[in-house]
């Protein structure tokens, strides 16, 4: 019987600079799923790569005095080295500058053209170079002038001939598909966003070519135009497999693996993957991917990671100092997949010390040390089994099932929580059985041997279950416990009495050494100083340029100017009021409980003169979430809700009920 297939992809990354730890998050998550499915016996194909065309890259290369490909190549080498350091087990790395990709993209364009889905027209709109996005006047218009709705930078009005893709033709068909396939867009909140914000208001035809730059795939019959990102970049998911390839074996591979089981992406590119991409596939008469999962961002305490802020963490530094397993574990355990999460050095080091060094590492070291001390390093034969032993065995079996159930849903943090509960139960088993007491009584020798055998078996199960997440720790455990390859298949995580008595153990150095928290925090801080300094220098240059261009005239309005980077430091989130009450002896203050989707938090707001507590329940307000907490009349306020006031009137800033709690306001 042939194996089931599993095709998983990451987005293809834009190589305008080196990647930060947030970029690595998606790739680690996809690698975890690929490894898990291989362990379950699937025929897996895992694709990642780079999106290497566009005006932004051409401009960056020109600034360095280089041709685009000469600018890009060293960055690609850096990215591939990062994936190697993280033990990313991809099956293919697609570059959109490769001939195999460019050749098929031209075929796809021609096929769409022949089907009547592409036509030549004229585009007039506002273009953002960094985001490579066109916006209508309505979308770009703001109080600050015409700006990109995504990044907030100013945009220029352009008018040019362009080829268009008939998106509107497939709008109703896509909406019907999404409604009939509830698992297609995940998490659920992202699906509602796509339907309500884009599909139901109506789709405009999509501009898919550019004639204002030439770094891209040229349209064969009209080389003044290059094929734009939507047709170029998104189609990597099928060109890498062999769609329309001249090689029969590659075409066979495409038939074998398509449609993709899941496109794993960041939430910021969800629209392109859940609207543009499925419509392109419909036009090509191809099946749609089974699922598109838009996970949250990995944030810093001052907001989204970015080079311009100087707050991006270099993943290679973390890997070189703490090991790839530590980085992989922290990212997948700390953050509920699908929600935004915050990276702090304190939380990172704490996880390493408590979870990895204390809980797992110490369990292995203690167990091996006791087998060496009490049985000369030879695993004893278990004898009479007690209820306590049976309970540990059952707990391990149940854990294996729970890990499968959660991993099948990509609930990485929950899966790791289940594994660490087994680690905790195994440590408790040591405390309950007290091997050191048993060792003092020769008549308890058989009981001591049974206890140690059960400890080793539980660790064997743990070592199997952590394999998708951590790539080096399992091997180190097997070496210390003398475990063979025929004792560590995935299904054997549900079995017991697998290790043969008489197996020789071999105690080695700790799998995860304990760290000095203060020293490590100091070192991490030092590594970010240079990046912060560079970011400040760039910020000064930008501000000088703004003044040079005459934008300082805004000062006449007596409003302090801030840069876009200053604005991005403010984390604004949609929050639902779930409780509100007056604060005794404080006429102006209300204590409000907010639901941010990913957490509940309390704020204190001076709106008691304008709103009764019961009037607030259910309102969707906008909360500043990264303010330093303060105490007001003895109550902690962990944020601030926004309102506007004029004279004696005050009104809260609210949003539609359709917007999910925790959605970022920008």
N, C-alpha and C positions, 0 to 999 in steps of 0.2 A: 504494500500500500504506500502511495506517495505521501510525502510529508505535507502538512499544512504550510502555507506560505505566510510570511509576515513582512510587509514592506513599510519601513518607517523613514521619515525624512526630517531634517532640520531645515530652517530657512538657509538660503545661501547668503553668506555674510558679505557685506560691502567693504572691500579692503582699502578704504581711504586712510586707515591708520591701524595700529595694533589693537587687538581686542582686549577688553577688560573682563573681570570675573563675571559680570552680568551676562556678557555674550556667551561665556562658557557654560552658563547654567542650562540653557536649552540643550546643548550638545551632550552634557553629562546625563540629563534626563533621558534623552533619546538613546544614549548608549546603555543606560540601565535597562530600558525596555528591550533593546536588541539582545542583550546578554540573557535577560530573563527568558525571552522567547526561545533562544537557542537552547537553554537549559531544559526547556519544556519540550524540545524535539522539533521545533519549527524550522523550516527552511527560510532563513532571515536574509533580507537585503536592507542594509542601512546606508542611506545616502546623506552626504553633506557636501559643502562646496562654497564657491565664491561667485558673486555677481560683479563682473569686472568691466562693465560698460557704463557710459553716461557722461554728462557734462561735468559733474562734480569731480570725477576722477581725472578727466582731461585737464581741468583747471588746476587741481592739486599737483599733477605731474608737471605742468607748465611752470608753476611756481618754483619747483625744484630744478627746472631746466632739463627735464627728462621727457622721453617719450612715455606715453601711458603704460605700456607693457613693462618698460624698464623700471618705472616707479612701483608697479604692482608686484612684480616677481619676488622681491625680497620680503614683502609683507606676507605673501602666500607662504613662503618658506617659514616665516615666523609662526604663522597660524598652524601649519602642519606640524611644526615642532611642538607647539602647545598641545595639540591633540595627542601627539605621541607621549608627552609627559603625563597627560591625564589618562592614558591607556584607552583612548577612544577607538572602538573596534569597528570603524566604518568599513563598508565593503567597496565604496567608490567615493572619490572626491571629484566633483564636477566643477570645471572652470568654464565660464561662459565665453571665454576667448578661445577655447579649444575648437578645432576644426569639426570634430564629431558633433558638437553642439550647434555651431553656426550653420553648418550644412543643413541640419534638420529644421532649424528655425526658419530658414528660407523656404523650405518645403511646406512648413505649416502655414506661413504667411500666404503662400501661393494657393494652398488648398482653401483657406478661408476666403481668399479673394474670389476664387472660382465659384465658391458656394454663394456668393453675393453678400457675405457678411462684412466685407471691407469696402469702403468707398473713399475717394479723394474729396476733401473739402477744405475749408479754411477755419483755422482756430484763432480765436481772440480771447485772451484771458490773462490771468496773473500767474507768473511762474516763479516757484521757489527752487533755486538751484540745489541747496543742501538736501531738501526733501525730494527733489526731482518730481514735483507735483504741480499740476495746473489747477487753478481755482477760478471759479466764476467771479464776477464783480460782487455779487451778493455774498458769496462765501468769504471773500478777502476783505470786504469793507469793514472798517472798525473806527473807533474814535481816534485811534492813533494813525489813521491812514490805511493804506492797503497792506495787510500783513498775512503771512501764512497761518492758517488756522491750526496747523499741527505744531509749528515750532516758534511762531511769534515774530519771525524775522520779516523785514520789509520785502515786498515782492514787486517785480517790474511787470508792466503790461507789455505783452508781446502779441504779434499778429503774424501768422505764418500759414502756409499751405500744410496740410496734415492729412494723413490717412486715418480714417475713423473705423472703429469696430462697432457693429450694431448691437450694443448692449440691450437696448430697449426691447429688441425683438424677443429676447429670452427671459425677460423680467418675470412674467407670470409663471412661466415654467419652473424657474428657480424657486420662487416663493412657494409654489406647490410642493416641490421636492423637499424643501427645508421643513415645511409643516408636516409632511408625511414621513420624514426621517429625523425624529427628534434627537438622535445621537450624532447627527452630522456636524453640528457646531457645539462645541463644549468649551468652557462650562456654560450652563443654561443662560446665565445673565448675558453672555456675549451674543447668544443667538437672538435674544430680544432686542439688543442694541442694533444688530444688523438689519433685522426686519423693520423695526420702527423708524430708525434713522436714515436708512438708505433705500430699502426695497419699496416700502409702502409709499414714500413720497414720490417715487418714480426715478428711474435711471436715465441719465443722459448717455448718448453714444460716446465712446471712449476714444480719445486721441491716442494713436499707437505708433506715431512716427515723429521724428524731429528733423529739421533741416538747418537748425542754427548751430549744430556741432556735428562732427563726423566720427567720433569715437564710438562705434557701434557696428552692428551688422547691417550692411547696406541692402536696401530693397533691390532685388535683381533687375527689375525693369525700370527702376527710377532711383539710381544711385545717389541722387542729391539728398535722399531721405535715408535716415537710419531707423531701424526697427526699435521702438522704445521698450522700456523695461517690462511692460506687462506681457508682451508676447515673447520677449527675449528671456527674462529671468524666470518667470513662472513656469515656462515649459521645460526647465531643467529636470523637473520631476519625471518627465517621460523621455526626454532625449537621452538621459543617462542610462535608462533601461534598454534603449534600443528602438524606440518608436521611429518608424519610417527609415530605419537604418538600411544600408545596402547589404549588410551582413545578415544572412538568414538566422544565424545563431543568436545574434543580438535581438532580432525581431522576436525570436522564440522566447528570449528572456523577458521581453516586455509583456508578452502574452501570459507568461508564467506568473509574474509578480503584480501586474496592474489589475485592479485599482489599488492604490496605496491604502494600507490599513489606517495610518494616521499621519497627517502633516503636523508636526510639532512646531509651534511658532510663538513669538511674543505677541501680546495683545495689540501692539501698535500697528501690526501689519495684517490684522484679522480681515479687514475689509477686502484687501487684495486677494486673499486666499479663500474667502467664503462667498464673494460676489464675482469678481473679475475672473478668477481661475475656473470655477465651475461652469461659468457661461462659455468660456473658451472651449472647455471640454465638451459641452453640449453641442457647440458649433462643429466640433471635430467628430461628433457622434461617438464619443468615448465615455466609458463609465466614470462616475464621479468618485473621488476618494471616499472611503467609508467614514472618516472623521477628520475634522480640523480642530485641534486643541490649542486655544490661545491662552497661554499661561501669563501670570502677572510679571511685574518687573522686580528685579533685585535692586532695592534702593539703598542709599546711604542715609544716615540720620538727617542730612540736609537736603534730601530729595534724590532725584534720579541721578545715577552715575553718568558723568561726562568728563571728557578730557578738558573741556573749557572751564569746568568748575575746579579741576584739580583734585576731585574726590574719587576718581576711579582707582580701583585696586588692581595691581598687576598680578594676574593669576600665576605667572611663572615664579614670582617671588614666594607666594604662598606654598606652591608645590615644592620648590627647592628647599624651603625651610621646614615645612611640616609634613610633606609627603602628599601624594595624589589622593590616597584613601581619605585623609583628613578633610581635604577640600571637597571631595565628592560627598562624603558623609554629611558634612555640615550643611551644604546647600540643599540636599534632599531631605534632611531631617528637620531643619530649622523652619522651612517655609512650606505652608500648605500649598501644594501645586495647584495653580489656577489663580491664587491670590498674590498680591504684592507682598514682598518680604523685605526686611531691613537687615543689611550686613553691618554688624559692629564688631570691631576687634575683640571687645570684651566677651560678647556672646560666642564668638568663634573659639577663643582660647578656653572659655569655660566648658564648651561642648567637648573639646579635645581632652581636657583633664577629667571631667566627670564621666562622660559616656564611654570614651575610648580607653583612656589610661586606667581609670578606677574600675569601671564596670566590666568591660570586656577584657582588657589587657591583664588586669589583676586576677580575674577569674582563671584565665589560662595559666598564668604564672603560678598561682597557688595550687592548682590541680596537678600540674606537672611536678611541682616541687614535692607534693605529698606522695605521689606515686614513686618518685625517686627515693624519698626518705624512708617510707614504710615498706616498699616492695622492691627496692634496688632498681627502680626504673622499669620494672616489668609489669604490665597491666594484669591485675589478678583476675581470676575467674569468679563471676558473680554466683552467689549461692542463694539462700532463701531471700525472696523479695517481699518487702513490707508494703503496707498501704502508702507510706510516704514515697517509696521508690516508684510505685505504680502511678502515683499522682504526678510526679515529675515527668514520667514517660508520657502520660496522657496530655499534660500541658504542652510538651514539645510537639506532639502529633497535632493538637489543635492549633498551635501557632503556625505550623507549616500550611495548614488549610487557610487560616486567616491571611497569611502573607500572599498566597495565591489570589485570594478574593480581592485584596486591596491593590495588588500590582496589576491585575487585569483591568482595573479602573484608573490606573496611573496615580493612585493615592500613595505616593512615595513616603511621605512623612508618617502616615498611618501604618504602613507596612513596617517601617523601621521601629515605630513605637511598639508594635507587636513583638518584634525580635528582641527589643531591649526589655520587654516584660519577661520574656523567657530567660534572658540573661539575669535579670533581677531575681526570678524564681529560682534559678540555679544557684545563685549566691546565697539565697535564703536557705536552700537545701543544705548548704555547707553549715550554716549556723544551726539548723535544726538537728543535723546528724552529728555534729562536732567530731570530726575524724581524729583530731588531736587527743580527745578524751578516749575514744575507742582504742587508739594505738597504745595506751598505757596498760590495757588489759589483754593478755594473750588469748583469753577465751573469746574475745571479740574480733579476732583476726579475720574470720570469714565475713563478719558484718562490715568491717572496715574495707575489705576488698570489694564487697558489693557496692558500697557507697562510692568508692573511687571509680569503679567501672561505670556507674550511672552518671557520674560527673563528666567523665570523658565522652560518653555517648551523647549527653546533652550538648557539650561543646561541639561535637561532630555535626549535630543537627544545625546548630547556630552557624557554623562555618559554611555550611551549604546555603543557608538562607541569606547570608550577607553577600554571596557571590555577585549578584547583579549590581550591587551598590559599590562594593570595594573589591579591588582587583588583586591586591598584594597581601592583605591580612589573612585571607583564607589559606593561601599557600604556606604562610609562616605558621599558622596553627597546625596544618597537616604535618609539617616537618617536625614540630615539637611532639605531636601525639602519635607519630608513626603511622598516619592514615594513608592508605593506598588509593589510587584512582578508582578502583572498583568498589569503593565504599562511600563515594561522594556524588552519586548521580542525584538529580533533583528529587526523584521519587523516593530515594532512600532517606530523605529528610522526614518521611512519615513512618519509617521503619525503626526498629530498635534491635539491640543485640547484633549490630553489624560488625563492630570491631572485634577482632579475634583476641581472646585472652592470650597472654604471652607476648603481645606487641610491646616493643621497646619504645619508651618515650625518651625525649632528649631536650632538656631545658636549655633555652637560649636566652638572648637578651629580650627585654620587654618589647612586645609588639608595638605599643604606644607609650613612649616615655612620658612621665609627668613633667609639666612645664612650669616655669616661674612666671606667674601671670604678669606681674609688673614689668619684668624684664622684656617679655614678649610684646607687651603693649608699647613699650618704649621703642622697640625695634621696628614695629609696624608703623608707628608714627613717623619715624625717621625716613622710612621709604616713601612716604607720601609728601614729605616736605618739598622735594624738588619739583614734583608735579604741581603742587599748590603754588609754588613760586612762579613756575612757568605760566600757569593759568592767570595769575595776577598780572604778569607782564603783558600777556595777550589782552587782558581786560583793559589795562591802561592804554594800550595801542588802539583798541576799538573806541574807547572814549575820546581819545585825541582825534581820531578820524571823524567821529560824530561832530565834535566841535568844529573841525576844519570844514565840514560840509554845511555848517550854519545851523545845525539842529539845536544849537544852544538857545535859539530864539524862544524855545518853549519855556525858558526860565522866566519870561515875562508874566507867565501865569502864576508865579510864585509856587510852583509845584516842583518838589525835589525830583530830579531825574534819577532813574535807576536803569541799569542795563537789563537785557533780557535774561542774563544769567542770574542777576539779583532776583528777578521775578520768579525764576524757576526754583529758587531756594524755598519758596512758599509752597507747601503741599496742601492743596485745597481738595477736599473730598465731600462727596454727597453723604449725608448722614440723616437717619430717620430718628425723630424724637420718640422715645418709647416710654419715658417717665419725665415728669416735671413737678417740682414742688417749691414752695416759698421757703426762704431761709429765715429762721426766727431772728427778730430784731434787725432785719436788713430789708428796708422797704423797697429798695431798687433791685434786689438780686433774686434770681431763680436758680435752683440747682436742677440741672437737666441731664438725663441719661440718654446717650446717643448710641445707635446701632450703625457701625461703620462697615458692616458686612463681614470683615475679617476680625473685628473685635468690638466690644462695648467699651465706652469711656464716658467720663463725667466732665461736664463743663459748667462753669458758673457764669451767668450772663446778666447784665444790668438792664433787663427788659421787663421787669415786673410791673412798671407803670403802664406798659403798652399791651401786654398779653397776660391772660389768666393761664395758669398751668394746664388746665384741661383743654384750652384752645390749641395748645402746641402739639398734643399727641397725634402722631401720624404724619406731621409735616416733614417734608424732605428739605433740609436746610444745607447750607454750605459751611463746612467746618475747616478752619486752619488747624491741621493736625500736628504740625511740627514746632509749635510754640513751646518754650520752656514752661513746665508746669509751675503754677503759682498757687498760694493759699489765700482765699478771700473769706473772711469771717469764719475761719476754721475749716473751710471746705476746699479740697484740692480741685483746681480747674485745669484740666488737661487739654487745652485747646480753646478756640474762640469761634463762635458762629457769626456769620456776616449779616449786616443789616444796613439799610440806608435811612438817613434821617433828614428832615427839612423842617425847621421850626420846632413845633410841638409834636410832630408826627414821626413815628419810626415804624419801618416795615422790614421784616426779615427777608433776606434773599433766599428764595426757594426754587426748586426745580420740579419737573414733571414726575408724577408717581411712577412712570415707566422707567426712569433711570435707576439702575440698581444701587443699593447701598455700597459705599466704598469707591464708586466711580470717581475718577480723577477729573477735576475741573481745570480746564486750561484754555 
